[in-house]
Amino acid sequence: MPKIYIIDVTNRDGVQTAKLGLSKLEKTMMNVYLNEMGVFQSEFGFPTTRHESNYLKANLELAEMGALKPIRLEGWIRAIVADVETAFRLVPNMKHLNLSVSTSDQMINGKFQGRKTRDDIIKEMTKAVDAAWAHGAESIGVNAEDASRTDIGYLVEFGQAAKEHGANRLRYCDTLGYDNPFTIYEANRTLAEKVALPIEQHCHGDLGMAVATSIAGAKGAIDGGQDAYINTTVNGIGERAGNADLVATILAITKSKGFNDNYKLGGSVDLSMAWKIAKFASYAFGVPIPINQPGVGDNAFAHESGIHADGVLKDPENYELYSYEELGRGGAELVETGREICAGEYSGISGFSHIMGQMSVSFADREEANRVLELVRYANVEAQKPLNEDELLFIAKYPDIVKKLLTLAPLT
């Protein structure tokens, strides 16, 4: 039976969100957490963007070292040969790519202003796929942007052309959140049957249905005989009204009525990482988790009304579909109310050594401690917020990698 695989796009679509962003270290920590969670793939950045180059190469180096495995790291580019050439020039060891192009008549006419036809779109896409293979790509996904407003016959033609040139997946992008669970099911089943490629769901929340449409689209792909891939972001952070939330999507697949009987996650996803990754994303983006967020919101396991409180005390399953322990919740959170020593951009060696010592980290000598402290200072300058414990431990463990993450080479 085909399976559902999660491709998280927080480090691509999430950071494209207006007024929000992540430092390169924060993006790296996101990849670390996604890997620990068992997510299949992270769309970890833009290999054609100069300021991403060192970050991308550093993360690929972590993968080669085994620190970011088994997760796959995949870059996003436009489906044109020029972008392929630039991507492999800036990041030569890139192995996994998603190539994206608009397919709807609205986009072809509205964005390209008559400069391209439907045939041009397919020709450019297939040339880009060929170029990516020629440069040593190991997997290629092809994205149909605005697929939900694209004629299904043309989508089939587009997908078949991608398959003929060796593409591994077809990404169906509900770019404006226009689909509903019924329309996306039919479209994805048709594509799975007629294109015979795994179908990837990329859904937005403009109408509040991103998780529902993602699940329905995945069901359509599997009913059509193909594996399904669902794009998510942590806490649903994404352009405009956001993307399908990672935790809510996993909960919907594994907990909704009867779904998991026939439509199962591929790989081994550790749901107990949910609380940790959601809290980190909230802190890193500076966006509070909504009180009613599935699984990780403050009220997800809160009960006040008499009937509910009585029922959940007698048996939690009366009013809870899943337990908070499953999501890694339940532990106490320490809030320092007395003396606190912080690591920041102006920290000294004494205070820093004290902080690291509390985490059982010791240094061979003062020179090593100063080297790590200097990296911590620069990381604070970039993030403009205190680093969490995992970030400090990461810097101490991988100082050479962190130096690359913090190095930018602007045009002069």
N, C-alpha and C positions, 0 to 999 in steps of 0.2 A: 504494500500500500504506500503511495506517495506520502511524504511528510511535509510539515511546515517548519521553515527555518527563519530565524530572526536576523535581520540585517539592521543594525542600529545606525542612524544617520545624524546623531547629535552633533558630531564633530564636523558635519557638512551643512545640513539643513538647519540644525539648532543654532549654530553660530552665525548663520545668515539672518537670523531674526533681528529686525530693526531694534536698535538701542541696546542690544545685548552682545556678549562675546565671552570668549575664554582665552586665557593665556596659553602659551604652548605647553607649559608644564601641566596646566589643568586639563588640556586636551589629552595629554599623555596619560594622566591619572584616570581620565574617563576610559581610555582604552584598557588600562590595567583592570579597572573594576568590571568592564564588560567582559574581559577575558575570564576573570574569576567567576563571573556569573554564568559562563558557558554560552554566551551569545556567539552565533556562527561567524559573523563578519561585522567589522566596523568600517563605515565609509568615513575614513579618517582625515580627509582633507582634499585640497586642490593642488595637484602637482604642477599646474601651469602658473601658480602664483608664487612669485619669488620669495616672499616672506614666510611661506610654508616649507620651503625646501629643506632647511636644516632640521626642522621638526619631523618632516616626513621621513627623511633619511635616518634620523635618530631612532624613530619608532620601528623602522624596518630592521635596523641594527639590533634593537631589543628582541625582535622576532627571531632573528638569526641566532641570538644568544640563548633563545628558549624562554626569555622572560615574558614574551607576548605570544604564547602558543597555548592552545591550538587556534585561537581566533585568527581570521584572515583580515588583512588590512588592505582596503581597496580605495583607490582614488577616483574622483569625479572630474570629468572633463567634457567639453562639448564634442559632439561627434563630427569633428573635422580633422583632416590630416595635420593641419598646422598645430592644433592642440596636442595631438599625439606626439609630434616631433618635439614640441616644447617640453611636454611631460617627461619624456625619456632623456632629454638633455639635462633637465634640472634634477630629476630623480631617476638615475639609470637603473636602479635595482627594483623599480616598481614592477609588481607581478600581477596585480588584480586591478581592473579598471571598469568603470561604468561610463559609457559614452552616451551623451544626452542630446536630443534634438526635438524641437517642437513638431507635432504632427497634425494638429487640428487646422482646419481651414481658417478659423479665427486667428490662430497664431501665425500661420503661413502668410496670410494677407495683412494682419495687423502688425506683426513684428518685422517681417521681411519686406513688406511694402511692395510686393510684386517682383522682387529680385529673385525669388525662388519658386519653383513649382513642386508639386508632390513628387514628381520623378526626380527632381534635383535633390530633394531631401533624402530619398533612398540611395541615390548615387553617392552623395557625400558621406552618408552613414556607412555604406559598405566599403568605401575607400578607406575610411578611418579605421574600421574593424581590421581590414587587411594590413594596414600600417601598424596597428597595435600588435598583431601576431608577428609581423616581421621584426619588431623590436624585442620580442621575447616575452610577451604577455602570457600568463598561464591561465587566466580566466577573463572573460569579457561579458559584461552585461550591457544590453542596449536599452536605452530609456526612450519611451515615447512620451514626451512631455505633453500635457493636456490630452491624454488618451481618452478621458471620459467625455470630451467634446469632439472626438475624432470619429469619422465614419468607420464602422467596424470592418467593412470590406477593405478599406485602405489599411487599417491596422493589421489585418491578416497579411496583406501583401507586404507591408513593412516588416512584420515579424518573420515571414518566410524568407525574405531577402537577408535578414540578419542571420537566420539559421544557415542559409546556403553558404554564408561566409564564415561560419564556425562559431557564432555567438553562443554563449552558454545559457543565457537567460534573457527574457524580454521583460522589461519593467513597465508596468501599466501605471502611469502617473495620473492620479485624480488631483491634478495640480490646484484646482480651485475648490476642492471639496464638494464638487457638483453631483457626484454619484450618490446613490442610496444602496442599501444592501441588495436590493432586487436587481437593479440595473447592472451593478458591478459583477454580481454572480453570473448573469447571463453572458456578459462580455468576456469574462475570464474563462468561463467554460468553453466558449466558442474559440477563443485564442488557443487554449490548451489543446483542443481537439484538432484544430486546423493548422496551427503552426508547429505543434508537437515540440515545444520547448517549455521548461519550467517558467512559471509566470510569477513575477514579483509585484507586490502591491505597494504603492506609495500614495498614501491618502492623507488629505488635510482636513482640518476641522472647521471649515467655514460654516457648515450647517450643523456642526456638533455631532457628526457621525463617523469620525475618523477610525475609531476602533471597530465599530460595527461594520463599516464598509471593508475594512482590512480583513476581518474574519470571513465575511461573506465572499469576498474576492478569492481568498485562499480556498474556501470550500469549492468555489467554481473551478479553480485550477485543478484541484485534486479530483473532483468528479469528472473532469476532462482527461484524467489520466496522468497528470504531471505534478511534480513537486511544486510547492508554493513557498514563496519568500515574502515576508512582511517587513516593511520598513517601519522603524519606530524611532522615537527620541525619548530621552529620559525626562520624565515629568511632562511629556507632550510639548516641550518647548520647540517652536518652529515658526516659520513665517506666518504672519497675520494671526489666525486663530490656532496655529500649531499643527502638529502631526499626531499620529496615533501614539499614545503613551506606552512606553515599554512595559511597565508593570501591569497596567490595565489590560494590555493585549495578551500577555502571558496568562493572566488570571482568566480572561475570557476564553482562551483556548482550553485551559485545563479545568475550569470550574463551571462553565456555563452548561445549561441543561442538555445532556446527551452529546455535546459536541465532541468531547475527548474520546468517546467510544469509537469513533471512526476517523477523526482528524487529529493526529498527534504531532507533538513537537519532535523534530529531529534533534539528535544530539542529547546532551544532558544539561538542562538549564537549572541552575541553583537559585530557586526563588528566595532563599534566605538572604541573598545579597540585595534584595529590593530596597530595604530601609536604608542601607548604607549608601547605595548609589543615588537614591532619590535625595537624601540629605546633602550629599556632596554636590550634586547638580544645583540644588537650591542655593547653597552657599556660594558656589563658584559663579553662577549666573547672577546672584543677588536677587533671585525671585522666590518669594515664599511659596511653599507647597500649599495649594488651596485646602481649606479645612475639610472639604468633602471629597478630596482626591481618593479614588479607589485604592485601598490597601495601605497607603502611606500618609493619608491626610490625618490631621489631629482627631477628627471625628469618625474615622473609619471603624473604630472599635469602641466608641463612646456611646453609652446608653443612659438616658435620663428618665424617660417616661416610665411610670410604675409598671405597666404591663411588660414593657421591654426589659427593664432591669430585673424584674422578678423572673422572667423567662430565661434570660441569659445566665443568671446565677444558678438556675436549676440545671440547665444544659445549654452551653454556648451555641450549639447547633440550632437552637430555637431561633436565634436572630443573627447568626454569623455563618456565612457560606464557607469561610476558611478561617484559620486561626492566625492571630498576630505572630505567633512563634514561627509559622511557616515563612513569614516575610522578614524574619530577622529582627522583630520588634520584641519589646518586653523588658529589655535591660534598662538600668538607671543611666541617666545622662548627668555627668558631673559639670556643675557650673561653679567656677572658682569665685568665692566671695571675699577671700582674704588676699594675702600677698600673691601676686602673679608675675612671673617673669616671661616675657614674650620674645619671640625671635622676629626681628623686623629689619628694615633696610639700614638701620643705624645701630644694630646690636653689636656688643663687644664679645670678646672670647669667653669671658668669665660667665656671663649670663647664658650664652649659647651652650657652653659646655654643661652648665647646670640643667638646661632643658633637655639636651640629648641624653644626659645621664639618667634622667627620670624615665627615659624610654629604653634604658639598658644599652645605650650606644656609647661606646668609648672609642677614642682615637689613639693611634700608635704614638703620635707625638703632637706637639703644638702646631707644627707645620701642616699636618694633615687636618687638624681641627680648623685652622685658619682658611685652608683651601675650601673646605665644605661651607664654612661660615660665609665666605665671599660669594659662593653660589646662592646661598640662602638669601643674602642681601639683594642680589640681582633678581632673584625670583620674586621677592617682595616688591621690588620696584616695578616689575612687569605686571604683577597681579593687583597691586595696590590694595592688598588685604592680607591679614596674617595667614600663614600657611597652616594647613592641618597636620596632624601627626603623621599620616601616611605620606604626605608630600615631603616632610622633613626626613622621614626614613628612606624614601626613594632617593632623595638627593645624596644622603650619606652612602647609600648602597651603589648608586650609579653616577658618580660625579662627572665622569667623562661624557656620558650621555646628556646629562643636564647642561653641561657647558655648551653642547651643540643646540639644545633646545632654547637656550637663552641668547644665542648668537644670531643677530640680524645683520644683513649686509645691504643697506639701502643703496639705491642708485646714486652715483655722484656725478 
